[in-house]
Each structure stands twice: as C-alpha cells, then as structure tokens.
C-alpha cells in the first residue's frame, strides 16, 4: 500500500528544512494532536504512538545530499517506509 500526502510548499530554504527533519527531536513538534507517546531511543531511532494505533519505532535510514530524509519502521510489527522530505 502506498499513501501519499499533500504536497506542501514551505517558505524555508532547503538546508533549513533538511536540518529540521534530520533532527529526530523535531518530529515531536509535527506529530498530530492524537500523539500519545514520543520517545527518542537513540541517535537514529524514535518511538511514537497515536491514539488507537500501536506504537511504532522509526529509524533514520537515509539522509543525504540535503534533499532526502527516509525513515523506516524498526520494530518488526509494522512495515513502514516514509520519505518525509524531497526537494523538488
């Protein structure tokens, strides 16, 4: 299954957006209000849980050239690959 979100244009330069999304602590700032759990596990992984859903551990697996951030599930219960940033 592939889910695509709405394309959002930001009034920020590429470097600012990349640095923001490459810092795992910042994901707590963009979680929906239904977020129940957010915990940094180590330098490359964090755990979050939304109301009514199991907790998911995401691992930063790719961050390169200031244009791509890729997160992947790291807990074995859910398969998730998320490309959170792509410079167009």
C-alpha positions in Angstrom: 0.0 0.0 0.0 1.3 3.4 -0.9 -0.1 6.5 0.8 0.9 9.9 -0.5 0.3 13.1 1.4 -0.5 16.6 0.2 2.4 18.5 -1.4 3.3 21.4 0.9 5.5 24.3 -0.2 7.5 25.9 2.6 8.8 29.4 2.9 12.2 28.0 4.1 15.4 27.2 2.3 16.3 23.6 1.6 19.1 23.5 4.2 16.7 24.7 7.0 14.1 22.0 6.2 16.7 19.3 5.9 18.3 20.1 9.2 14.9 20.3 10.9 13.8 16.9 9.6 17.2 15.3 10.2 16.9 16.1 13.9 14.7 13.4 15.4 13.6 15.5 18.4 11.8 17.8 15.9 9.3 15.1 14.9 7.5 15.6 18.2 6.7 19.1 17.0 4.9 17.9 13.9 3.0 15.0 15.4 -0.8 15.2 15.3 -2.7 16.1 18.5 -3.6 12.4 18.9 0.0 11.6 19.7 0.2 9.8 23.0 3.8 8.7 23.0 7.0 10.2 21.7 10.4 9.0 22.9 13.9 9.3 21.4 15.5 5.8 21.7 19.0 6.6 20.3 20.6 8.9 17.8 18.8 7.2 14.8 15.5 5.9 16.3 12.4 7.3 17.9 9.1 5.8 19.1 5.7 7.3 18.7 2.1 6.2 19.3 -1.1 7.7 18.1 -4.4 7.2 19.8 -6.0 3.9 18.7 -2.8 2.7 17.0 0.1 0.5 18.1 3.4 2.3 18.9 5.8 2.4 16.0 9.6 2.7 16.1 11.1 4.7 13.2 14.7 4.6 12.3 16.5 7.2 10.1 17.9 5.1 7.3 18.8 7.8 4.8 19.6 11.4 4.9 21.8 12.6 2.0 22.7 15.5 -0.1 20.3 17.8 1.7 17.4 16.6 -0.4 16.0 13.4 1.1 15.1 12.0 4.5 13.9 8.4 4.7 12.6 6.8 7.9 11.8 3.0 8.2 9.9 1.0 10.8 12.3 -0.7 13.2 10.1 -2.7 15.5 9.1 -5.7 13.3 5.4 -5.3 13.9 4.6 -2.7 11.3 6.2 -2.3 7.9 6.6 1.4 7.1 8.9 3.4 4.9 8.4 7.1 4.9 10.1 9.6 2.7 9.5 12.8 4.7 11.3 15.3 2.6 12.2 15.6 -1.1 13.5 18.8 -2.7 11.7 19.5 -6.0 
